[in-house]
Structure formats: structure tokens, C-alpha cells
Amino acid sequence: MAESPNFVQPAIPKFDGYYEYWSMLMENLLRLKEYWGLIETGVVTGPANATPK
């Protein structure tokens, strides 16, 4: 499937020493991609010897 030449994927903001500005850009990017919930609540992982049950 060919991609549209007009589609521009957003770039991940590079940290340039200004944390306040960078963190705002990262939060907006993560909210846009709907990943911000993972940051707020975290990801629950089981122990290494857990079974699917």
C-alpha cells in the first residue's frame, strides 16, 4: 500500500535543554497519540513466573 506524499508524520521532540518546553511538547504528542493514559496510570505487569490464568 503506497503512502500519500502529502502525509507528514509528527517528529518526536528532541530535548534541547529546556525541560519545561520539551515536557509540554511530549505531553501534547502523547495525548495526540492517545498514550497519555499509560503515563498517568502506568502499565501493570505480572511477575516473571506468572501464568496466563
PQR file with spaces between the fields and no chain letter, atoms N, CA, C, O and H, PARSE charges and radii, in Angstrom:
ATOM       1  N    MET     1       0.849   -1.171    0.000 -0.4000 1.5000
ATOM       2  CA   MET     1       0.000    0.000    0.000 -0.0000 2.0000
ATOM       3  C    MET     1       0.896    1.235    0.000  0.5500 1.7000
ATOM       4  O    MET     1       1.761    1.373    0.864 -0.5500 1.4000
ATOM       5  N    ALA     2       0.699    2.112   -0.938 -0.4000 1.5000
ATOM       6  CA   ALA     2       1.514    3.323   -1.048 -0.0000 2.0000
ATOM       7  C    ALA     2       1.008    4.396   -0.101  0.5500 1.7000
ATOM       8  O    ALA     2      -0.195    4.567    0.090 -0.5500 1.4000
ATOM       9  H    ALA     2      -0.004    2.000   -1.641  0.4000 1.0000
ATOM      10  N    GLU     3       1.951    5.109    0.482 -0.4000 1.5000
ATOM      11  CA   GLU     3       1.579    6.194    1.379 -0.0000 2.0000
ATOM      12  C    GLU     3       1.358    7.470    0.576  0.5500 1.7000
ATOM      13  O    GLU     3       1.964    7.676   -0.476 -0.5500 1.4000
ATOM      14  H    GLU     3       2.929    4.970    0.327  0.4000 1.0000
ATOM      15  N    SER     4       0.481    8.316    1.093 -0.4000 1.5000
ATOM      16  CA   SER     4       0.219    9.584    0.441 -0.0000 2.0000
ATOM      17  C    SER     4       1.435   10.499    0.583  0.5500 1.7000
ATOM      18  O    SER     4       1.979   10.614    1.682 -0.5500 1.4000
ATOM      19  H    SER     4      -0.011    8.148    1.947  0.4000 1.0000
ATOM      20  N    PRO     5       1.873   11.143   -0.479 -0.5600 1.5000
ATOM      21  CA   PRO     5       3.044   12.026   -0.382  0.2800 2.0000
ATOM      22  C    PRO     5       2.764   13.291    0.444  0.5500 1.7000
ATOM      23  O    PRO     5       3.701   13.985    0.838 -0.5500 1.4000
ATOM      24  N    ASN     6       1.497   13.594    0.706 -0.4000 1.5000
ATOM      25  CA   ASN     6       1.147   14.789    1.466 -0.0000 2.0000
ATOM      26  C    ASN     6       1.086   14.528    2.969  0.5500 1.7000
ATOM      27  O    ASN     6       0.903   15.467    3.743 -0.5500 1.4000
ATOM      28  H    ASN     6       0.735   13.030    0.386  0.4000 1.0000
ATOM      29  N    PHE     7       1.233   13.283    3.395 -0.4000 1.5000
ATOM      30  CA   PHE     7       1.143   12.939    4.813 -0.0000 2.0000
ATOM      31  C    PHE     7       2.490   13.168    5.487  0.5500 1.7000
ATOM      32  O    PHE     7       3.510   12.625    5.061 -0.5500 1.4000
ATOM      33  H    PHE     7       1.382   12.520    2.766  0.4000 1.0000
ATOM      34  N    VAL     8       2.482   13.976    6.539 -0.4000 1.5000
ATOM      35  CA   VAL     8       3.714   14.245    7.283 -0.0000 2.0000
ATOM      36  C    VAL     8       3.524   13.717    8.696  0.5500 1.7000
ATOM      37  O    VAL     8       2.613   14.142    9.406 -0.5500 1.4000
ATOM      38  H    VAL     8       1.654   14.417    6.885  0.4000 1.0000
ATOM      39  N    GLN     9       4.376   12.800    9.099 -0.4000 1.5000
ATOM      40  CA   GLN     9       4.298   12.231   10.435 -0.0000 2.0000
ATOM      41  C    GLN     9       4.981   13.183   11.414  0.5500 1.7000
ATOM      42  O    GLN     9       6.062   13.694   11.120 -0.5500 1.4000
ATOM      43  H    GLN     9       5.117   12.455    8.522  0.4000 1.0000
ATOM      44  N    PRO    10       4.360   13.432   12.586 -0.5600 1.5000
ATOM      45  CA   PRO    10       4.988   14.350   13.536  0.2800 2.0000
ATOM      46  C    PRO    10       6.306   13.805   14.057  0.5500 1.7000
ATOM      47  O    PRO    10       6.442   12.605   14.296 -0.5500 1.4000
ATOM      48  N    ALA    11       7.270   14.688   14.231 -0.4000 1.5000
ATOM      49  CA   ALA    11       8.583   14.301   14.733 -0.0000 2.0000
ATOM      50  C    ALA    11       8.562   14.276   16.258  0.5500 1.7000
ATOM      51  O    ALA    11       7.860   15.068   16.886 -0.5500 1.4000
ATOM      52  H    ALA    11       7.159   15.663   14.037  0.4000 1.0000
ATOM      53  N    ILE    12       9.321   13.378   16.843 -0.4000 1.5000
ATOM      54  CA   ILE    12       9.441   13.324   18.301 -0.0000 2.0000
ATOM      55  C    ILE    12      10.323   14.485   18.730  0.5500 1.7000
ATOM      56  O    ILE    12      11.436   14.637   18.228 -0.5500 1.4000
ATOM      57  H    ILE    12       9.891   12.734   16.333  0.4000 1.0000
ATOM      58  N    PRO    13       9.830   15.318   19.666 -0.5600 1.5000
ATOM      59  CA   PRO    13      10.616   16.478   20.086  0.2800 2.0000
ATOM      60  C    PRO    13      11.935   16.066   20.730  0.5500 1.7000
ATOM      61  O    PRO    13      11.964   15.206   21.612 -0.5500 1.4000
ATOM      62  N    LYS    14      13.013   16.678   20.289 -0.4000 1.5000
ATOM      63  CA   LYS    14      14.351   16.409   20.837 -0.0000 2.0000
ATOM      64  C    LYS    14      14.576   17.321   22.039  0.5500 1.7000
ATOM      65  O    LYS    14      14.295   18.518   21.983 -0.5500 1.4000
ATOM      66  H    LYS    14      12.990   17.376   19.573  0.4000 1.0000
ATOM      67  N    PHE    15      15.079   16.751   23.114 -0.4000 1.5000
ATOM      68  CA   PHE    15      15.370   17.544   24.312 -0.0000 2.0000
ATOM      69  C    PHE    15      16.584   18.417   24.042  0.5500 1.7000
ATOM      70  O    PHE    15      17.666   17.912   23.742 -0.5500 1.4000
ATOM      71  H    PHE    15      15.307   15.778   23.160  0.4000 1.0000
ATOM      72  N    ASP    16      16.402   19.728   24.148 -0.4000 1.5000
ATOM      73  CA   ASP    16      17.481   20.666   23.848 -0.0000 2.0000
ATOM      74  C    ASP    16      17.931   21.469   25.072  0.5500 1.7000
ATOM      75  O    ASP    16      18.612   22.485   24.932 -0.5500 1.4000
ATOM      76  H    ASP    16      15.524   20.138   24.392  0.4000 1.0000
ATOM      77  N    GLY    17      17.554   21.015   26.268 -0.4000 1.5000
ATOM      78  CA   GLY    17      17.990   21.689   27.484 -0.0000 2.0000
ATOM      79  C    GLY    17      16.905   22.504   28.158  0.5500 1.7000
ATOM      80  O    GLY    17      17.079   22.931   29.299 -0.5500 1.4000
ATOM      81  H    GLY    17      17.001   20.190   26.382  0.4000 1.0000
ATOM      82  N    TYR    18      15.787   22.731   27.480 -0.4000 1.5000
ATOM      83  CA   TYR    18      14.670   23.491   28.052 -0.0000 2.0000
ATOM      84  C    TYR    18      13.573   22.509   28.432  0.5500 1.7000
ATOM      85  O    TYR    18      12.687   22.216   27.629 -0.5500 1.4000
ATOM      86  H    TYR    18      15.646   22.385   26.553  0.4000 1.0000
ATOM      87  N    TYR    19      13.634   22.000   29.661 -0.4000 1.5000
ATOM      88  CA   TYR    19      12.756   20.917   30.091 -0.0000 2.0000
ATOM      89  C    TYR    19      11.292   21.304   30.037  0.5500 1.7000
ATOM      90  O    TYR    19      10.474   20.520   29.556 -0.5500 1.4000
ATOM      91  H    TYR    19      14.354   22.238   30.314  0.4000 1.0000
ATOM      92  N    GLU    20      10.930   22.501   30.519 -0.4000 1.5000
ATOM      93  CA   GLU    20       9.526   22.916   30.559 -0.0000 2.0000
ATOM      94  C    GLU    20       8.898   22.852   29.161  0.5500 1.7000
ATOM      95  O    GLU    20       7.804   22.314   28.990 -0.5500 1.4000
ATOM      96  H    GLU    20      11.595   23.138   30.909  0.4000 1.0000
ATOM      97  N    TYR    21       9.586   23.395   28.185 -0.4000 1.5000
ATOM      98  CA   TYR    21       9.072   23.412   26.818 -0.0000 2.0000
ATOM      99  C    TYR    21       9.010   21.997   26.239  0.5500 1.7000
ATOM     100  O    TYR    21       8.013   21.616   25.627 -0.5500 1.4000
ATOM     101  H    TYR    21      10.475   23.832   28.325  0.4000 1.0000
ATOM     102  N    TRP    22      10.084   21.220   26.435 -0.4000 1.5000
ATOM     103  CA   TRP    22      10.136   19.854   25.919 -0.0000 2.0000
ATOM     104  C    TRP    22       9.040   18.989   26.529  0.5500 1.7000
ATOM     105  O    TRP    22       8.385   18.222   25.823 -0.5500 1.4000
ATOM     106  H    TRP    22      10.894   21.530   26.932  0.4000 1.0000
ATOM     107  N    SER    23       8.838   19.113   27.856 -0.4000 1.5000
ATOM     108  CA   SER    23       7.816   18.288   28.503 -0.0000 2.0000
ATOM     109  C    SER    23       6.422   18.635   28.001  0.5500 1.7000
ATOM     110  O    SER    23       5.577   17.749   27.875 -0.5500 1.4000
ATOM     111  H    SER    23       9.370   19.735   28.429  0.4000 1.0000
ATOM     112  N    MET    24       6.166   19.914   27.710 -0.4000 1.5000
ATOM     113  CA   MET    24       4.878   20.316   27.156 -0.0000 2.0000
ATOM     114  C    MET    24       4.682   19.693   25.767  0.5500 1.7000
ATOM     115  O    MET    24       3.601   19.194   25.456 -0.5500 1.4000
ATOM     116  H    MET    24       6.853   20.633   27.812  0.4000 1.0000
ATOM     117  N    LEU    25       5.732   19.724   24.935 -0.4000 1.5000
ATOM     118  CA   LEU    25       5.641   19.122   23.603 -0.0000 2.0000
ATOM     119  C    LEU    25       5.411   17.613   23.686  0.5500 1.7000
ATOM     120  O    LEU    25       4.602   17.062   22.940 -0.5500 1.4000
ATOM     121  H    LEU    25       6.610   20.129   25.188  0.4000 1.0000
ATOM     122  N    MET    26       6.125   16.949   24.595 -0.4000 1.5000
ATOM     123  CA   MET    26       5.972   15.500   24.742 -0.0000 2.0000
ATOM     124  C    MET    26       4.580   15.143   25.234  0.5500 1.7000
ATOM     125  O    MET    26       3.973   14.193   24.740 -0.5500 1.4000
ATOM     126  H    MET    26       6.783   17.397   25.201  0.4000 1.0000
ATOM     127  N    GLU    27       4.066   15.895   26.203 -0.4000 1.5000
ATOM     128  CA   GLU    27       2.723   15.614   26.699 -0.0000 2.0000
ATOM     129  C    GLU    27       1.698   15.780   25.589  0.5500 1.7000
ATOM     130  O    GLU    27       0.798   14.952   25.452 -0.5500 1.4000
ATOM     131  H    GLU    27       4.559   16.667   26.604  0.4000 1.0000
ATOM     132  N    ASN    28       1.819   16.835   24.798 -0.4000 1.5000
ATOM     133  CA   ASN    28       0.882   17.038   23.692 -0.0000 2.0000
ATOM     134  C    ASN    28       0.978   15.913   22.664  0.5500 1.7000
ATOM     135  O    ASN    28      -0.044   15.451   22.156 -0.5500 1.4000
ATOM     136  H    ASN    28       2.550   17.508   24.909  0.4000 1.0000
ATOM     137  N    LEU    29       2.193   15.469   22.354 -0.4000 1.5000
ATOM     138  CA   LEU    29       2.366   14.370   21.401 -0.0000 2.0000
ATOM     139  C    LEU    29       1.741   13.090   21.932  0.5500 1.7000
ATOM     140  O    LEU    29       1.050   12.384   21.197 -0.5500 1.4000
ATOM     141  H    LEU    29       3.023   15.844   22.766  0.4000 1.0000
ATOM     142  N    LEU    30       1.981   12.784   23.209 -0.4000 1.5000
ATOM     143  CA   LEU    30       1.430   11.564   23.793 -0.0000 2.0000
ATOM     144  C    LEU    30      -0.089   11.619   23.903  0.5500 1.7000
ATOM     145  O    LEU    30      -0.757   10.599   23.736 -0.5500 1.4000
ATOM     146  H    LEU    30       2.543   13.357   23.806  0.4000 1.0000
ATOM     147  N    ARG    31      -0.637   12.789   24.180 -0.4000 1.5000
ATOM     148  CA   ARG    31      -2.098   12.933   24.200 -0.0000 2.0000
ATOM     149  C    ARG    31      -2.670   12.748   22.794  0.5500 1.7000
ATOM     150  O    ARG    31      -3.710   12.111   22.624 -0.5500 1.4000
ATOM     151  H    ARG    31      -0.094   13.618   24.316  0.4000 1.0000
ATOM     152  N    LEU    32      -2.000   13.297   21.799 -0.4000 1.5000
ATOM     153  CA   LEU    32      -2.442   13.168   20.412 -0.0000 2.0000
ATOM     154  C    LEU    32      -2.485   11.707   19.987  0.5500 1.7000
ATOM     155  O    LEU    32      -3.423   11.284   19.312 -0.5500 1.4000
ATOM     156  H    LEU    32      -1.156   13.814   21.937  0.4000 1.0000
ATOM     157  N    LYS    33      -1.489   10.944   20.371 -0.4000 1.5000
ATOM     158  CA   LYS    33      -1.413    9.523   20.009 -0.0000 2.0000
ATOM     159  C    LYS    33      -2.193    8.635   20.986  0.5500 1.7000
ATOM     160  O    LYS    33      -2.194    7.413   20.843 -0.5500 1.4000
ATOM     161  H    LYS    33      -0.727   11.287   20.920  0.4000 1.0000
ATOM     162  N    GLU    34      -2.846    9.235   21.966 -0.4000 1.5000
ATOM     163  CA   GLU    34      -3.660    8.544   22.969 -0.0000 2.0000
ATOM     164  C    GLU    34      -2.841    7.583   23.827  0.5500 1.7000
ATOM     165  O    GLU    34      -3.318    6.506   24.185 -0.5500 1.4000
ATOM     166  H    GLU    34      -2.845   10.228   22.082  0.4000 1.0000
ATOM     167  N    TYR    35      -1.604    7.974   24.156 -0.4000 1.5000
ATOM     168  CA   TYR    35      -0.745    7.199   25.046 -0.0000 2.0000
ATOM     169  C    TYR    35      -0.638    7.833   26.428  0.5500 1.7000
ATOM     170  O    TYR    35      -0.011    7.260   27.319 -0.5500 1.4000
ATOM     171  H    TYR    35      -1.217    8.849   23.865  0.4000 1.0000
ATOM     172  N    TRP    36      -1.234    9.000   26.621 -0.4000 1.5000
ATOM     173  CA   TRP    36      -1.064    9.723   27.884 -0.0000 2.0000
ATOM     174  C    TRP    36      -1.619    8.934   29.067  0.5500 1.7000
ATOM     175  O    TRP    36      -1.101    9.056   30.177 -0.5500 1.4000
ATOM     176  H    TRP    36      -1.743    9.466   25.897  0.4000 1.0000
ATOM     177  N    GLY    37      -2.647    8.138   28.859 -0.4000 1.5000
ATOM     178  CA   GLY    37      -3.204    7.311   29.933 -0.0000 2.0000
ATOM     179  C    GLY    37      -2.175    6.358   30.514  0.5500 1.7000
ATOM     180  O    GLY    37      -2.215    6.062   31.708 -0.5500 1.4000
ATOM     181  H    GLY    37      -3.068    8.039   27.958  0.4000 1.0000
ATOM     182  N    LEU    38      -1.253    5.873   29.689 -0.4000 1.5000
ATOM     183  CA   LEU    38      -0.197    4.994   30.184 -0.0000 2.0000
ATOM     184  C    LEU    38       0.748    5.738   31.119  0.5500 1.7000
ATOM     185  O    LEU    38       1.268    5.156   32.071 -0.5500 1.4000
ATOM     186  H    LEU    38      -1.221    6.113   28.719  0.4000 1.0000
ATOM     187  N    ILE    39       0.966    7.003   30.855 -0.4000 1.5000
ATOM     188  CA   ILE    39       1.849    7.806   31.696 -0.0000 2.0000
ATOM     189  C    ILE    39       1.178    8.080   33.038  0.5500 1.7000
ATOM     190  O    ILE    39       1.817    7.981   34.085 -0.5500 1.4000
ATOM     191  H    ILE    39       0.543    7.476   30.082  0.4000 1.0000
ATOM     192  N    GLU    40      -0.104    8.424   33.009 -0.4000 1.5000
ATOM     193  CA   GLU    40      -0.821    8.763   34.243 -0.0000 2.0000
ATOM     194  C    GLU    40      -1.055    7.557   35.142  0.5500 1.7000
ATOM     195  O    GLU    40      -0.883    7.642   36.358 -0.5500 1.4000
ATOM     196  H    GLU    40      -0.623    8.504   32.158  0.4000 1.0000
ATOM     197  N    THR    41      -1.449    6.425   34.541 -0.4000 1.5000
ATOM     198  CA   THR    41      -1.809    5.262   35.352 -0.0000 2.0000
ATOM     199  C    THR    41      -0.709    4.215   35.432  0.5500 1.7000
ATOM     200  O    THR    41      -0.683    3.423   36.374 -0.5500 1.4000
ATOM     201  H    THR    41      -1.589    6.356   33.553  0.4000 1.0000
ATOM     202  N    GLY    42       0.185    4.194   34.476 -0.4000 1.5000
ATOM     203  CA   GLY    42       1.248    3.202   34.450 -0.0000 2.0000
ATOM     204  C    GLY    42       0.769    1.903   33.799  0.5500 1.7000
ATOM     205  O    GLY    42      -0.412    1.749   33.488 -0.5500 1.4000
ATOM     206  H    GLY    42       0.164    4.837   33.710  0.4000 1.0000
ATOM     207  N    VAL    43       1.678    1.002   33.607 -0.4000 1.5000
ATOM     208  CA   VAL    43       1.384   -0.288   33.000 -0.0000 2.0000
ATOM     209  C    VAL    43       1.540   -1.352   34.068  0.5500 1.7000
ATOM     210  O    VAL    43       2.565   -1.415   34.747 -0.5500 1.4000
ATOM     211  H    VAL    43       2.637    1.127   33.860  0.4000 1.0000
ATOM     212  N    VAL    44       0.524   -2.188   34.215 -0.4000 1.5000
ATOM     213  CA   VAL    44       0.565   -3.252   35.209 -0.0000 2.0000
ATOM     214  C    VAL    44       1.244   -4.451   34.594  0.5500 1.7000
ATOM     215  O    VAL    44       0.837   -4.926   33.534 -0.5500 1.4000
ATOM     216  H    VAL    44      -0.309   -2.137   33.663  0.4000 1.0000
ATOM     217  N    THR    45       2.274   -4.943   35.248 -0.4000 1.5000
ATOM     218  CA   THR    45       2.978   -6.139   34.773 -0.0000 2.0000
ATOM     219  C    THR    45       2.940   -7.198   35.861  0.5500 1.7000
ATOM     220  O    THR    45       2.923   -6.886   37.052 -0.5500 1.4000
ATOM     221  H    THR    45       2.605   -4.557   36.110  0.4000 1.0000
ATOM     222  N    GLY    46       2.927   -8.433   35.443 -0.4000 1.5000
ATOM     223  CA   GLY    46       2.923   -9.540   36.382 -0.0000 2.0000
ATOM     224  C    GLY    46       4.335   -9.981   36.703  0.5500 1.7000
ATOM     225  O    GLY    46       5.291   -9.531   36.072 -0.5500 1.4000
ATOM     226  H    GLY    46       2.941   -8.686   34.475  0.4000 1.0000
ATOM     227  N    PRO    47       4.467  -10.856   37.678 -0.5600 1.5000
ATOM     228  CA   PRO    47       5.805  -11.378   37.991  0.2800 2.0000
ATOM     229  C    PRO    47       6.336  -12.246   36.846  0.5500 1.7000
ATOM     230  O    PRO    47       5.565  -12.689   35.995 -0.5500 1.4000
ATOM     231  N    ALA    48       7.614  -12.482   36.826 -0.4000 1.5000
ATOM     232  CA   ALA    48       8.259  -13.223   35.745 -0.0000 2.0000
ATOM     233  C    ALA    48       7.719  -14.634   35.596  0.5500 1.7000
ATOM     234  O    ALA    48       7.715  -15.164   34.485 -0.5500 1.4000
ATOM     235  H    ALA    48       8.240  -12.122   37.518  0.4000 1.0000
ATOM     236  N    ASN    49       7.261  -15.267   36.678 -0.4000 1.5000
ATOM     237  CA   ASN    49       6.785  -16.643   36.623 -0.0000 2.0000
ATOM     238  C    ASN    49       5.256  -16.720   36.542  0.5500 1.7000
ATOM     239  O    ASN    49       4.684  -17.758   36.875 -0.5500 1.4000
ATOM     240  H    ASN    49       7.264  -14.836   37.580  0.4000 1.0000
ATOM     241  N    ALA    50       4.591  -15.666   36.115 -0.4000 1.5000
ATOM     242  CA   ALA    50       3.120  -15.638   36.024 -0.0000 2.0000
ATOM     243  C    ALA    50       2.641  -16.524   34.887  0.5500 1.7000
ATOM     244  O    ALA    50       3.325  -16.687   33.876 -0.5500 1.4000
ATOM     245  H    ALA    50       5.056  -14.823   35.844  0.4000 1.0000
ATOM     246  N    THR    51       1.449  -17.098   35.070 -0.4000 1.5000
ATOM     247  CA   THR    51       0.808  -17.910   34.026 -0.0000 2.0000
ATOM     248  C    THR    51      -0.311  -17.079   33.403  0.5500 1.7000
ATOM     249  O    THR    51      -0.742  -16.089   33.994 -0.5500 1.4000
ATOM     250  H    THR    51       0.894  -16.965   35.892  0.4000 1.0000
ATOM     251  N    PRO    52      -0.789  -17.467   32.213 -0.5600 1.5000
ATOM     252  CA   PRO    52      -1.866  -16.701   31.565  0.2800 2.0000
ATOM     253  C    PRO    52      -3.158  -16.645   32.398  0.5500 1.7000
ATOM     254  O    PRO    52      -3.977  -15.752   32.178 -0.5500 1.4000
ATOM     255  N    LYS    53      -3.359  -17.556   33.331 -0.4000 1.5000
ATOM     256  CA   LYS    53      -4.577  -17.540   34.142 -0.0000 2.0000
ATOM     257  C    LYS    53      -4.497  -16.410   35.082  0.5500 1.7000
ATOM     258  O    LYS    53      -5.417  -16.198   35.872 -0.5500 1.4000
ATOM     259  H    LYS    53      -2.694  -18.281   33.510  0.4000 1.0000
